């Protein structure tokens, strides 16, 4: 899941494609915000960092050219948010800038970024497709596949059979793979 499919990135080049920008914003703004929070910023600071990054993206995406060899969009987004987090920390705590503490905070945090990247894309894509299924099917999938409840616990909680739980997982996973491939390629 290292590369972002070029389709959405190409669509947002057109500033008048409101659907693409809405999709882009709902996918990436929460990711930026969550990552900034995970790195220790307050809710308000994280919101500001996410908004600053999105403002830069609005300006940069017009001239965006998809070139696989130049690096990934995910990598670009990661560097962008890390730089803004570090800038925010420098402004807020000048004392930390002189110590080694800020350097430790700025150290690569790829693991958290990777986790949040995957989680955000899964959540976004699941929200896009969940209307295609019954509420019970979606609930069974979320409890069994995402929250890792036992089949017995899901059955008891939702009043369904084990077969229904397995079918829910299979159907939603199949559709989720297709949706995710539109954004990031084959991942599941």
Secondary structure, DSSP 8 states (H G I E B T S, - for coil): --S--HHHHHHTTSTT-HHHHHHHHHHHHHHHHHHHHHTT--HHHHHHHHHHHHHHHHHHHTT----GGG--HHHHHHHHHHHHHHHHHHHH-HHHHHSSHHHHHHS--HHHHHHHHHHHHHHHHHHHHGGGS-HHHHHHHIIIIIS---HHHHHHHHT--HHHHHHHHHHHHHHHHHHHHHHH----
